[in-house]
Amino acid sequence: QSLRRVLFGGTFHVFNYEWRRSFFQFREPKSELSYALEAHGFQGGARAIQMVVQARIIKHLLFNLGEVGQQEQDRALAAALSDSLWLAGQETSATVTLVTEDYCITPHLDYKLDTFTERLQLFTFSKKDDARKFILDHIQCFKEEGSHGVILFLYSLICSRTVEALMNLLLTGRAGPHVFNGTLYFGQDGLPLQRPLQGVLSRSDVGYLHWSREQMERGTLPQVGSMLKTPRFPVWVCCINSSHSVLFGVNRSLLSDWKMEHLFQLYYYNGQSSQTHSHHWEASSRDGDPEKRFPSLEMTIRTKWDGAAINWNDTPPFY
């Protein structure tokens, strides 16, 4: 009942069909996209969660993307899920929720059954590796069709630590709705805020980039801080025109050696079944044509590398 109140503000609301059918399904093992989760048809919060988990999977497989079999897929998924849960538990504990046979609550008149929340059992671990091994042993509970795997992971996050802002929790282990660095004490008008706004306080393994043509035209585009723009690994969750995807590079020096930014390769995955291979292009830090209208993906890349020029390698620009 507490889970329902945290998510919906009451106990009569349940997850919609989009959420209930969401689970973590990989592409074909040993294929070019064997590192990738299938997110076709999923939108909104469920897709956002899948793309953050996708980014963490890529982090674990970053230097072995082309030789991923089913065992490697399962291990990477277990590692990605346990990473987020351990961060959510402030690196002291992680809680995993699984569906059992027995009902744990007696429903009342203002509670609507969904047939699986009522059968949750919680497993709490004080060591990250124990949580990872447990998830790996029960990986089918997150990756089988009909498992409600994304919801189970969301419940596990909440039980590891109650949240209000899920995206920042997934990326950094800190729950907060703002993506700028540090703490904001003054508003845009220069006057002190009644209550300081808490942003991102530290770098994370996986970063975040945001761009929206509509927000840019309205002048309301949020400024993502360098903490999220410069993660420890060259992997970024992207929110482009309200749709989530993943951008990554395979050269870790890209974030530690400025000379690598003169010319570098980036890969992109959007989770759609129509994407049959990894899109990749060359990017350079030289200024592009300032008068040209650029694709949204290129504008997103420019929020990290200001003025970057993209060679699309004969791929039609998209997004």
C-alpha positions in Angstrom: 0.0 0.0 0.0 2.9 2.4 0.8 4.3 1.7 -2.7 1.0 2.7 -4.3 0.8 5.9 -2.3 4.4 6.9 -3.3 3.7 6.3 -7.0 0.1 7.3 -7.4 -0.8 9.2 -4.3 -3.4 6.6 -3.3 -4.2 2.9 -3.4 -7.0 2.8 -6.0 -4.7 3.6 -9.0 -2.8 0.9 -10.8 -0.1 0.7 -13.5 -1.5 1.0 -17.1 -1.0 -1.5 -19.8 2.1 0.2 -21.1 3.9 -0.3 -17.8 2.5 -3.8 -17.1 3.9 -5.1 -20.4 7.4 -3.6 -19.9 10.3 -5.9 -19.2 14.1 -6.0 -20.0 14.4 -7.9 -23.3 17.8 -8.0 -25.2 18.3 -8.2 -28.9 19.6 -11.5 -30.4 22.8 -12.8 -28.7 26.0 -12.5 -30.7 24.5 -10.0 -33.1 25.7 -6.5 -33.8 23.1 -5.2 -31.3 23.4 -8.0 -28.7 24.2 -5.4 -26.1 20.9 -3.6 -26.7 17.6 -3.8 -25.0 14.4 -3.9 -27.1 12.3 -0.9 -26.2 10.1 -0.7 -29.3 6.6 0.6 -28.5 7.4 1.6 -24.9 7.0 5.3 -24.0 7.1 7.6 -21.0 8.4 6.5 -17.7 8.9 2.8 -18.6 11.0 3.7 -21.6 13.1 6.2 -19.6 13.9 3.4 -17.0 14.8 1.0 -19.8 17.2 3.5 -21.4 18.9 4.3 -18.1 19.4 0.6 -17.5 20.6 0.3 -21.1 23.2 3.0 -20.4 24.5 1.0 -17.4 24.6 -2.2 -19.5 26.7 -0.5 -22.1 29.0 0.7 -19.3 29.6 -2.9 -18.3 30.1 -4.1 -21.9 31.8 -1.0 -23.2 34.9 -2.7 -24.6 33.1 -6.0 -25.7 30.0 -4.9 -27.5 30.3 -7.3 -30.5 30.8 -10.6 -28.6 27.8 -10.6 -26.2 26.1 -14.0 -25.7 23.1 -14.8 -23.5 25.3 -15.3 -20.4 27.0 -12.0 -20.9 23.6 -10.3 -21.4 22.3 -11.8 -18.2 25.4 -10.8 -16.2 25.4 -7.2 -17.6 21.6 -6.8 -16.8 22.1 -8.0 -13.3 25.1 -5.7 -12.8 23.2 -2.7 -14.3 20.2 -3.3 -12.0 22.3 -3.8 -8.9 24.4 -0.7 -9.7 21.2 1.5 -9.5 19.8 -0.2 -6.5 23.0 0.1 -4.6 23.2 3.8 -5.4 19.6 4.2 -4.4 20.4 2.6 -1.0 23.2 5.2 -0.6 25.8 2.5 -1.1 24.9 0.8 2.2 22.2 -1.6 1.1 20.0 -2.7 -1.8 16.5 -4.1 -1.8 15.1 -6.4 -4.5 11.4 -7.1 -4.9 10.1 -10.3 -6.4 6.6 -11.6 -7.0 5.7 -14.7 -4.9 2.8 -17.1 -4.9 1.2 -15.9 -1.6 -0.8 -12.6 -1.1 0.8 -10.4 1.5 -2.1 -8.0 2.2 -5.8 -8.1 2.7 -7.4 -5.6 0.3 -10.0 -3.1 1.5 -12.6 -1.1 -0.4 -10.4 1.7 -1.6 -7.6 -0.6 -2.8 -7.6 -1.9 -6.4 -5.9 -5.2 -7.0 -3.4 -5.6 -9.7 -2.5 -9.3 -8.9 1.2 -8.8 -8.4 1.8 -5.8 -6.1 -0.1 -7.7 -3.4 2.3 -10.7 -3.8 5.6 -8.8 -3.5 8.4 -10.1 -1.2 11.4 -7.9 -0.3 15.0 -9.1 -0.1 17.5 -6.7 1.4 21.3 -7.0 1.0 24.1 -5.2 2.8 26.7 -6.1 0.1 26.4 -5.0 -3.5 27.8 -8.2 -4.9 25.2 -10.2 -3.0 22.4 -8.2 -4.6 24.0 -8.7 -8.0 24.3 -12.5 -7.5 20.7 -12.7 -6.3 19.4 -10.7 -9.3 21.4 -12.9 -11.6 19.9 -16.1 -10.0 16.4 -14.6 -10.6 17.1 -12.8 -13.8 14.1 -14.3 -15.5 11.9 -12.3 -13.1 13.0 -9.2 -14.9 13.5 -10.3 -18.5 10.6 -12.7 -19.3 7.5 -11.5 -21.1 4.7 -11.0 -18.6 7.2 -10.6 -15.7 6.4 -6.9 -15.1 10.2 -6.6 -15.0 10.4 -2.8 -15.2 7.8 -2.4 -12.5 9.6 -4.8 -10.2 12.8 -2.8 -10.8 10.9 0.5 -10.0 9.5 -1.1 -6.8 13.0 -2.2 -5.9 14.4 1.3 -6.3 11.6 2.8 -4.1 12.2 0.1 -1.4 15.9 0.7 -1.6 15.2 4.4 -0.9 11.9 6.3 -1.3 12.2 8.7 -4.3 10.4 11.7 -5.9 12.7 12.2 -8.8 13.4 8.9 -10.5 15.8 9.9 -13.3 18.4 11.5 -11.0 18.1 8.6 -8.6 18.8 6.2 -11.3 21.8 8.1 -12.6 23.5 9.4 -9.4 21.8 7.7 -6.4 20.4 11.1 -5.3 16.7 11.9 -5.7 16.2 15.4 -7.0 14.3 17.0 -9.9 17.1 19.4 -11.0 20.0 18.7 -13.3 22.3 21.7 -12.7 25.4 21.5 -10.5 25.3 22.1 -6.8 22.8 24.2 -4.9 21.0 27.2 -6.3 20.4 30.0 -3.8 19.3 32.8 -6.2 16.6 33.0 -8.9 17.1 34.3 -12.4 16.0 37.8 -11.2 19.0 37.8 -8.8 16.8 37.6 -5.7 17.3 35.0 -3.0 15.1 31.9 -3.3 12.6 31.2 -0.5 14.0 27.6 -0.5 17.4 26.7 -2.1 17.2 24.3 -5.0 19.3 21.1 -4.7 21.0 20.0 -7.9 23.6 17.3 -8.7 26.5 17.2 -6.3 28.8 14.6 -7.8 29.8 12.9 -11.1 28.1 9.5 -11.9 29.2 6.6 -14.0 26.6 7.4 -16.6 25.7 10.9 -17.8 22.7 12.8 -19.0 22.0 15.2 -21.9 18.8 17.0 -22.6 17.5 19.0 -25.6 14.0 19.9 -26.8 13.3 22.1 -29.9 10.0 23.2 -28.3 11.7 24.2 -25.0 14.5 25.9 -26.9 12.1 28.0 -28.9 10.2 29.0 -25.7 13.5 29.7 -23.9 12.8 27.1 -21.2 15.5 24.6 -22.0 17.0 23.3 -18.7 20.7 23.7 -18.3 22.3 20.3 -17.5 25.4 20.8 -15.3 28.9 19.5 -16.0 28.4 16.8 -13.3 25.9 15.0 -15.5 27.6 16.0 -18.8 30.9 14.6 -17.8 30.4 11.1 -16.3 33.1 8.6 -15.4 32.3 6.6 -18.5 31.5 8.0 -22.0 27.8 6.9 -21.8 24.9 9.4 -21.7 21.2 8.9 -21.4 19.6 11.4 -23.7 16.2 13.0 -23.5 15.6 14.4 -27.0 12.2 16.0 -27.7 10.8 14.0 -24.7 12.0 10.6 -26.0 14.8 8.7 -24.3 17.8 7.1 -25.9 21.5 6.4 -25.3 24.7 8.0 -26.7 28.1 6.5 -26.1 31.7 6.3 -27.1 34.1 3.3 -26.8 37.2 5.4 -26.0 37.2 6.1 -22.3 40.0 8.8 -22.8 37.3 11.0 -24.4 36.4 12.3 -20.9 40.0 12.6 -19.5 42.1 13.8 -22.4 40.9 17.0 -24.1 43.0 16.2 -27.2 40.6 13.3 -27.9 37.8 15.8 -28.5 39.3 17.1 -31.7 37.9 14.1 -33.6 36.1 11.2 -32.0 33.4 8.6 -32.7 30.0 8.4 -31.1 27.4 5.6 -31.2 23.7 6.0 -30.7 20.9 3.6 -29.8 17.2 4.5 -29.5 15.6 1.1 -28.6 13.4 0.9 -31.7 13.1 -2.4 -33.5 13.7 -0.5 -36.8 17.3 0.1 -35.7 19.2 -2.9 -37.0 22.7 -1.8 -36.3 24.7 0.7 -34.1 24.5 4.2 -35.6 27.9 5.8 -35.4 29.4 9.1 -36.6 32.6 11.1 -36.3 32.3 14.3 -34.3 34.8 17.1 -34.0 35.1 20.1 -31.8 35.5 22.6 -34.7 32.5 25.0 -35.1 29.8 24.0 -37.5 27.8 26.3 -39.8 26.1 28.7 -37.3 23.3 29.5 -39.8 22.3 25.9 -40.5 19.3 24.2 -38.8 20.7 21.1 -37.3 18.9 17.8 -36.4 17.8 17.5 -32.8 20.4 14.7 -32.0 23.2 17.0 -33.2 21.9 19.8 -31.1 21.9 17.5 -28.1 25.5 16.6 -28.8 26.3 20.3 -28.9 25.0 20.7 -25.4 28.1 18.7 -24.3 30.6 19.8 -27.1 29.6 23.4 -27.9 29.8 24.0 -31.7 30.7 20.4 -32.5 30.4 19.3 -36.2 29.0 15.9 -37.0 30.0 13.7 -40.0 26.9 11.5 -40.4 28.8 8.9 -42.6 26.0 8.8 -45.2 23.4 8.1 -42.6 20.3 10.3 -43.1 20.2 12.7 -40.1 17.4 11.8 -37.8 15.8 13.1 -34.6 
